[in-house]
Amino acid sequence: MYYKIRGAAINVEKQLGPYMVEKFYEKALMFELNSLGLSVENQVLIPTFYKGHPLDLHLYADLVIESDLIVELKATPRMEKSHIRQLLTYMKLMRKHYGLIINFGVSYISKYGMKAMLLTDFDVIANTEGDFDDKIGSIAFS
């Protein structure tokens, strides 16, 4: 599935180029993924609770593919640690093991604009300060 998503993102990058608003990339990527036969939901509400009580927060995952993989889209000049923390938080809240950031704001997204994540321990705190080196095993990056 990852290679299909990667190929679809590269097709979107080729067609739209850089400097577009994130929503353009979102809709175009949905079109590409649907044409590949993948099930795609967009702007999926993320449940938020504190001590069992729902919070009135409106967090949305950009895309959820095959009910299994969260995709967070960006259109910024570079990948930031805050983007990683955001996706890890979404993965934890939605209890999804697989996540992918696709940043259409960089040149050559296939090299600089994609980061895949695997979260094996939902108790890992996504807002960890500093590097994630001490969490290897719980969070894997590629």
N, C-alpha and C positions, 0 to 999 in steps of 0.2 A: 504494500500500500504506500509506503514512504516514497518509492521511486515514481509511482503514479502522481503523487502530490508534488514531488519535486519537478517532474516533467511539466505538469500543469502550470506550476508557478513560473517556470522558465518561459513557457508559451505566453503567459500573461505579460511578463516582463518584456518580451520581444514585441508584443502587439501594442502595449500602452507606453512603454518607456518609463523614464523616471519623472518625478515631480508631480505626480497626480495625487489627488486626495485619496486617503485610505479606502474610502467607500467604493471607489472605482475598482480598485484591486480586489476588494471583497466580492463584489458582484461578478466580476470577470472570472475570478478563481472559482466561484461557485458554478458558473456556467461550464468551465473546463472540467471540473471534477464530476459534475452531473453527466457530462457527455462521455466520461469514462466509466459510467455506471456506478459511481460511488454515491452512497447516501450522505447528504450534507444538510446540516441545519445551521442557520446563521442567527446571530444575536440571541443566543440561548441564555435565559435567565439563570444565574448561579444562586443556589439557595444559601442563605446566610443565617446563622444561628449563634446565640450566645447563651450558654448554659441551658440549652434546649429550647430557648425562646427565639422565635424568628425575629430578625432585625429588618428594619425598613431600609435596606440597602438595595440598590439596583445595579448589580454587577452583571455584565454580559460577556460571555465568551464569543469571540468573533465567529468562529466556525467549530462545529463538532462533526467529525467525519466518522461514519460507520458506528455511531454511538460510543466510540472508543478513544478517539484522539482529539484533543483540543488544539486548535490552531489559533494563535494570536498573530494578527497582522499589524505591521508597522510600515510607515513611510517616512523614516527619519534618516539623517545622514550617517548614523552609526548605531550599532547595537549597544544598549546600555544595560548595566546590572539591574536597573529598575524594571526593564522589560522581562528579564529572567525571573525576578521576584514576583512580578505580576502573574506570569504564567504558572509558576510553582504554587502560588496562592490559589489560583483557579483550579489547578489540578487537585490540590488538597481538598478544597471545598466541594468539588464535584466527584471526588474519589475516583479520579481517572489516573491511570499509570503513565499514559503517553501524552506528550505535548510537543508542539513544534511552533517556533517563532519564525515567521517569514517577514523579512524587512525589505520592502521594495524600494526603499530610499537610498540604497547603496548601489554602487556599480557592481555588476556580476553577482547577482543574488546567489547563484549556485556555489560561489566561493565564499562570499562575505555576508550573505543575507539570510542564512538558514541555520537554526540551532535546534536540534532535536533533544528532547529530555525524557528520561525515564525516572519516575518517582516510585521507589519500592517501599518506602516507609512514610505513611501519611502523618506520622507524628513529627516529621521533620518540620521545623519552623521555617517558613519561606522567607521571613524577614531577617535571616541570619546576617549579622554584620560581617564585613570583610569578605574573604574568599570562601568558596564552598569546598575547599580541599578536605576539610575535616568531615564532610558529609558524603564523600565518595562511598559508594555502596548503597546509599539511600537515593542519591541523585546521580544519574549518569548523563554526560553531555556528549554531543558529537558535533 
